[in-house]
């Protein structure tokens, strides 16, 4: 791939980079999965986990 190339397999690299950056923004725990079919990005999934270290349970009785 040519370093100056902004398209490959129909992908618009600046827009693709922006979408990936948006998925990563603010992510502390989790994953971003980029699905590629026939050499083209078809889907970006973001799974975020939230840590609740002080969570007690219903009415403070534990979980």
C-alpha atoms as an extended CHARMM CRD file, in Angstrom:
* protein
*
        63  EXT
         1         1  UNK       CA              0.0000000000        0.0000000000        0.0000000000  PROA      1               0.0000000000
         2         2  UNK       CA              1.3260000000        3.4490000000       -0.9110000000  PROA      2               0.0000000000
         3         3  UNK       CA              1.8520000000        5.6890000000        2.1500000000  PROA      3               0.0000000000
         4         4  UNK       CA              0.2680000000        8.6080000000        0.3100000000  PROA      4               0.0000000000
         5         5  UNK       CA             -2.8000000000        6.5700000000       -0.6380000000  PROA      5               0.0000000000
         6         6  UNK       CA             -5.9820000000        7.7040000000        1.1280000000  PROA      6               0.0000000000
         7         7  UNK       CA             -8.1760000000        4.9340000000       -0.2800000000  PROA      7               0.0000000000
         8         8  UNK       CA             -7.7850000000        1.1700000000       -0.4290000000  PROA      8               0.0000000000
         9         9  UNK       CA            -10.4960000000       -1.3410000000       -1.0720000000  PROA      9               0.0000000000
        10        10  UNK       CA            -13.0150000000        1.4970000000       -1.1500000000  PROA      10              0.0000000000
        11        11  UNK       CA            -12.0930000000        2.7050000000        2.3730000000  PROA      11              0.0000000000
        12        12  UNK       CA            -11.7630000000        6.4060000000        3.0480000000  PROA      12              0.0000000000
        13        13  UNK       CA             -8.8520000000        6.3130000000        5.5230000000  PROA      13              0.0000000000
        14        14  UNK       CA             -9.4130000000        9.7180000000        7.1990000000  PROA      14              0.0000000000
        15        15  UNK       CA            -13.0820000000        8.8430000000        7.8400000000  PROA      15              0.0000000000
        16        16  UNK       CA            -12.1530000000        5.3350000000        8.9740000000  PROA      16              0.0000000000
        17        17  UNK       CA             -9.5270000000        6.6990000000       11.3700000000  PROA      17              0.0000000000
        18        18  UNK       CA            -12.0940000000        9.1510000000       12.7440000000  PROA      18              0.0000000000
        19        19  UNK       CA            -14.5900000000        6.3220000000       13.3820000000  PROA      19              0.0000000000
        20        20  UNK       CA            -11.9680000000        4.2220000000       15.1560000000  PROA      20              0.0000000000
        21        21  UNK       CA            -10.8470000000        7.2030000000       17.2390000000  PROA      21              0.0000000000
        22        22  UNK       CA            -14.4880000000        7.8820000000       18.1790000000  PROA      22              0.0000000000
        23        23  UNK       CA            -14.8790000000        4.2620000000       19.3340000000  PROA      23              0.0000000000
        24        24  UNK       CA            -11.6940000000        4.5000000000       21.4240000000  PROA      24              0.0000000000
        25        25  UNK       CA            -12.4600000000        7.8790000000       22.9560000000  PROA      25              0.0000000000
        26        26  UNK       CA            -13.0600000000        7.6030000000       26.6950000000  PROA      26              0.0000000000
        27        27  UNK       CA            -12.7030000000        3.8060000000       26.7210000000  PROA      27              0.0000000000
        28        28  UNK       CA            -11.0110000000        2.6620000000       29.9460000000  PROA      28              0.0000000000
        29        29  UNK       CA            -11.9950000000       -1.0140000000       30.0550000000  PROA      29              0.0000000000
        30        30  UNK       CA            -13.3290000000       -2.9410000000       27.0900000000  PROA      30              0.0000000000
        31        31  UNK       CA            -12.5740000000       -3.6170000000       23.4640000000  PROA      31              0.0000000000
        32        32  UNK       CA            -13.0060000000       -2.2640000000       19.9700000000  PROA      32              0.0000000000
        33        33  UNK       CA            -13.4440000000       -4.8910000000       17.2530000000  PROA      33              0.0000000000
        34        34  UNK       CA            -13.0170000000       -3.9940000000       13.5940000000  PROA      34              0.0000000000
        35        35  UNK       CA            -14.7280000000       -6.4690000000       11.2540000000  PROA      35              0.0000000000
        36        36  UNK       CA            -13.1910000000       -6.7950000000        7.7990000000  PROA      36              0.0000000000
        37        37  UNK       CA            -14.7690000000       -8.6790000000        4.8970000000  PROA      37              0.0000000000
        38        38  UNK       CA            -13.1780000000       -8.9590000000        1.4680000000  PROA      38              0.0000000000
        39        39  UNK       CA            -10.5130000000       -6.4690000000        2.5240000000  PROA      39              0.0000000000
        40        40  UNK       CA            -13.0490000000       -3.7930000000        3.5240000000  PROA      40              0.0000000000
        41        41  UNK       CA            -14.0300000000       -2.5980000000        6.9800000000  PROA      41              0.0000000000
        42        42  UNK       CA            -17.6960000000       -3.4660000000        7.3530000000  PROA      42              0.0000000000
        43        43  UNK       CA            -18.3250000000       -2.9260000000       11.0530000000  PROA      43              0.0000000000
        44        44  UNK       CA            -16.8190000000       -1.4130000000       14.2050000000  PROA      44              0.0000000000
        45        45  UNK       CA            -18.0500000000       -2.8150000000       17.5390000000  PROA      45              0.0000000000
        46        46  UNK       CA            -17.3320000000       -1.2520000000       20.9180000000  PROA      46              0.0000000000
        47        47  UNK       CA            -17.8290000000       -3.1810000000       24.1490000000  PROA      47              0.0000000000
        48        48  UNK       CA            -17.3120000000       -1.1130000000       27.2610000000  PROA      48              0.0000000000
        49        49  UNK       CA            -17.0090000000       -2.4330000000       30.7880000000  PROA      49              0.0000000000
        50        50  UNK       CA            -17.7180000000       -0.2220000000       33.7530000000  PROA      50              0.0000000000
        51        51  UNK       CA            -16.0160000000       -0.8810000000       37.0620000000  PROA      51              0.0000000000
        52        52  UNK       CA            -18.1400000000       -0.2680000000       40.1550000000  PROA      52              0.0000000000
        53        53  UNK       CA            -15.6970000000       -0.8060000000       43.0200000000  PROA      53              0.0000000000
        54        54  UNK       CA            -17.9550000000        0.5220000000       45.7850000000  PROA      54              0.0000000000
        55        55  UNK       CA            -21.1300000000       -1.2570000000       44.7070000000  PROA      55              0.0000000000
        56        56  UNK       CA            -22.8490000000       -2.9070000000       47.6580000000  PROA      56              0.0000000000
        57        57  UNK       CA            -26.0110000000       -4.5100000000       46.4070000000  PROA      57              0.0000000000
        58        58  UNK       CA            -29.6410000000       -3.8700000000       46.9980000000  PROA      58              0.0000000000
        59        59  UNK       CA            -30.0750000000       -1.7830000000       50.1570000000  PROA      59              0.0000000000
        60        60  UNK       CA            -26.3820000000       -2.2760000000       51.0720000000  PROA      60              0.0000000000
        61        61  UNK       CA            -26.8070000000       -5.9980000000       51.8440000000  PROA      61              0.0000000000
        62        62  UNK       CA            -24.1700000000       -7.2370000000       49.4130000000  PROA      62              0.0000000000
        63        63  UNK       CA            -24.6880000000       -9.0620000000       46.1840000000  PROA      63              0.0000000000
